[in-house]
C-alpha cells in the first residue's frame, strides 16, 4: 500500500460543500467516485485537510488516500483528472510516508476572501466575489486586521451553529487586506479555524471599512466572547481555501 497526497482546486459554486453527503453533489463524493472507478469498484476513502461549505472554493485543498495501485505521481494526476468533472482539478500529486495525515499534520492554513468594491455589480464574477457597493476605508480595515492577529479565544468569530467541543483558542499568524483597484482580498493565515470564522472576520472588517465599527473595538469584541458583537457572516462565494502548509 502507498499513501498518496493530492493538492486539489475546485470551483465550489455547484457543490454542497466538500464533505460527503447523501443525495448531494460534493467534492469528496466526486473524487471518491473517480478513485472507485480506478480501483475496479473498490471504495477508497480520502482524508482532507478540512471541509469547506456550500459555495466555497479552493485553490490549495489537500487530501490523502491509501492505494495498492502501482502508479507514478504523474499517472495518478492524469488518471484522476481524466475522470473528474471540469470544476475539480488535481494540481499536484506526491507519494508520502505512511505517517502523513492531511488533517492532523497541518501547520498553517491560508484563506482568502475576495471582495468587489464598486457601485455596479459584475455578473461574471458573482460566484467568486462579494459585491460591496458602499466605499470601504481599507486603511481602517488594515488596522482592524492587526487587532485580530495573535492567539485568542475566537468565540465571537465563530458561528453559534458550531458543534466544536473544547476551547476556541486559535492563533492567527497573519491577517491583512490586499487591495488592487476595486478588488480587496482578506488574507488570513492561522493554525486552525472555527466554523464560519473567516467569513465572520470578513463581515466584521467590512463593517469597519463602512464605519459601522471601529478598529479599536476589535480587542473588546474578542474579549467578550459574544458572537452578537462581531459583524455579519459574509456570503460563501468570495471564500477560497488558498493554501495548506505542512
C-alpha positions in Angstrom: 0.0 0.0 0.0 1.1 3.5 -0.8 -0.1 6.8 0.7 -0.8 9.5 -1.9 -1.1 13.2 -1.2 -3.0 15.4 -3.6 -3.5 19.2 -3.9 -6.9 19.9 -5.4 -8.5 23.0 -6.8 -12.3 23.3 -7.1 -15.0 25.8 -8.0 -17.5 25.3 -5.2 -20.4 27.0 -6.9 -22.3 23.9 -7.7 -21.2 21.7 -4.8 -22.9 21.2 -1.5 -19.6 21.7 0.2 -16.5 19.4 0.3 -17.7 16.7 2.7 -19.7 13.7 1.5 -23.5 14.0 2.0 -26.2 11.6 0.9 -28.0 12.6 -2.3 -25.9 15.8 -2.6 -23.1 16.6 -5.1 -19.9 17.1 -3.1 -16.2 17.4 -3.9 -15.3 14.4 -1.8 -18.0 12.4 -3.5 -16.7 13.2 -6.9 -13.1 12.4 -6.0 -14.0 9.1 -4.2 -16.2 8.1 -7.2 -13.2 8.6 -9.5 -10.9 6.6 -7.2 -13.5 3.8 -7.0 -13.6 3.5 -10.8 -9.8 3.3 -10.9 -9.9 0.6 -8.2 -12.4 -1.6 -10.1 -15.4 -0.5 -7.9 -13.5 -0.9 -4.6 -14.2 2.1 -2.3 -11.3 4.3 -1.4 -11.7 6.9 1.4 -10.0 10.2 1.1 -8.9 12.3 4.2 -8.8 16.1 3.6 -7.2 18.9 5.5 -10.7 20.1 6.4 -14.1 20.7 5.0 -15.4 23.7 3.0 -19.1 24.8 2.9 -21.5 25.1 0.0 -20.3 27.7 -2.5 -16.8 27.9 -1.1 -13.8 27.4 -3.4 -10.3 26.0 -3.1 -7.0 26.7 -4.8 -5.0 24.6 -2.4 -7.1 22.0 -0.6 -5.1 18.8 0.3 -6.2 15.2 0.8 -4.6 11.8 1.1 -5.6 8.2 0.5 -4.1 4.8 0.5 -3.9 2.6 -2.6 -2.3 -0.7 -3.7 -2.1 0.5 -7.3 1.4 1.0 -8.6 1.2 4.3 -10.4 3.7 7.1 -10.7 2.7 10.5 -9.4 2.3 11.8 -12.9 0.0 8.9 -13.9 -2.1 9.4 -10.8 -2.6 13.1 -11.7 -3.5 12.3 -15.3 -5.8 9.5 -14.4 -7.8 11.3 -11.8 -8.2 14.5 -13.9 -9.5 12.4 -16.8 -12.3 11.1 -14.5 -13.1 14.2 -12.6 -15.6 16.9 -13.7 -14.5 20.3 -15.1 -15.0 22.1 -11.8 -12.4 19.9 -10.0 -8.7 19.8 -10.9 -5.9 17.8 -9.2 -3.0 20.3 -9.3 -0.3 18.1 -7.7 0.3 14.6 -6.6 3.0 13.4 -4.2 3.7 10.0 -2.7 4.3 10.4 1.1 5.2 8.3 4.1 2.5 6.2 5.8 2.5 8.5 8.8 1.5 11.6 6.8 -2.0 12.8 7.7 -3.7 15.5 5.6 -5.7 16.8 8.6 -3.6 16.3 11.7 -0.3 17.4 10.2 -1.4 20.8 9.1 0.8 23.6 10.4 -0.8 26.7 8.7 -3.9 27.2 6.6 -4.4 30.3 4.5 -7.8 31.5 3.4 -8.5 34.5 1.1 -11.9 36.2 0.8 -12.4 38.3 -2.3 -14.5 41.5 -2.3 -15.5 43.5 -5.3 -15.9 47.1 -4.0 -17.7 49.2 -6.7 -21.1 50.6 -7.3 -22.2 48.3 -10.1 -22.2 44.5 -9.8 -20.1 42.3 -12.1 -22.4 39.5 -13.2 -19.5 37.4 -14.5 -17.7 37.4 -11.1 -20.8 37.0 -8.9 -19.8 33.4 -7.9 -16.3 34.4 -6.8 -16.6 37.8 -5.1 -18.8 39.5 -2.5 -20.1 42.7 -4.2 -20.0 45.5 -1.7 -21.3 48.7 -3.3 -20.5 51.1 -0.4 -17.0 52.6 -0.4 -14.6 50.9 2.1 -11.8 52.5 4.1 -9.1 49.9 3.6 -6.6 51.6 6.0 -9.2 51.3 8.8 -9.7 47.6 7.8 -5.9 47.0 7.9 -5.8 48.5 11.4 -8.6 46.1 12.5 -6.6 43.2 11.0 -3.7 43.9 13.3 -6.0 43.6 16.3 -7.2 40.2 15.1 -3.7 38.7 14.8 -2.3 36.7 17.6 -3.6 33.9 19.9 -7.1 34.5 21.2 -10.3 32.7 22.1 -12.3 33.4 18.9 -15.8 32.6 20.2 -17.0 36.0 19.0 -15.9 35.0 15.5 -17.5 31.5 15.5 -20.9 30.5 14.3 -23.4 29.8 17.0 -24.2 26.6 15.0 -20.7 25.2 15.6 -20.5 21.7 17.0 -16.9 22.0 18.2 -16.1 20.7 21.6 -13.3 22.1 23.7 -11.7 25.6 23.6 -11.9 28.0 20.8 -8.4 29.3 21.1 -6.7 29.7 17.7 -3.6 31.6 16.5 -3.8 34.0 13.6 -0.3 34.4 12.2 -1.3 37.0 9.6 -4.4 38.9 8.8 -4.3 41.6 6.1 -6.3 43.4 3.4 -4.8 43.3 -0.1 -6.2 45.9 -2.4 -5.8 46.1 -6.2 -8.0 48.7 -7.7 -11.6 47.9 -6.7 -10.8 44.4 -5.6 -10.0 43.7 -2.0 -8.7 40.3 -0.7 -8.9 39.5 3.0 -5.9 37.3 3.7 -6.0 35.1 6.8 -3.3 32.6 7.9 -3.8 30.6 11.1 -3.2 27.4 13.0 -6.8 26.5 12.6 -10.3 27.9 12.1 -13.7 27.7 13.7 -17.0 27.3 11.8 -17.6 30.3 9.6 -14.6 32.1 11.2 -13.1 33.7 8.1 -16.5 34.8 6.9 -17.3 36.4 10.2 -13.9 38.1 10.3 -14.5 39.4 6.8 -18.0 40.6 7.7 -16.6 42.4 10.7 -13.8 44.0 8.6 -16.3 45.2 6.0 -18.3 46.9 8.8 -15.1 48.6 10.0 -14.5 49.7 6.4 -18.0 51.1 6.2 -17.6 53.0 9.5 -20.2 50.9 11.4 -17.5 49.5 13.7 -14.1 50.9 14.8 -10.8 49.1 14.5 -10.0 49.8 18.2 -13.2 47.9 19.2 -11.8 44.6 18.0 -10.0 43.6 21.2 -13.1 44.1 23.3 -15.2 42.1 20.8 -12.7 39.2 21.1 -12.6 39.6 24.9 -16.4 39.4 25.4 -16.7 36.0 23.6 -20.1 37.0 22.2 -21.0 36.3 18.6 -23.5 39.1 18.6 -20.8 41.7 19.0 -18.9 40.8 15.8 -20.0 41.6 12.2 -22.2 39.8 9.8 -21.3 36.5 8.2 -20.0 37.2 4.7 -21.6 35.2 1.9 -19.8 32.0 0.9 -18.9 32.7 -2.7 -16.0 35.0 -2.0 -14.1 32.5 0.1 -11.2 30.4 -1.1 -9.1 27.9 0.8 -5.8 29.2 -0.6 -3.0 27.1 0.8 -2.3 24.4 3.3 1.2 24.2 4.8 2.7 21.1 6.5 
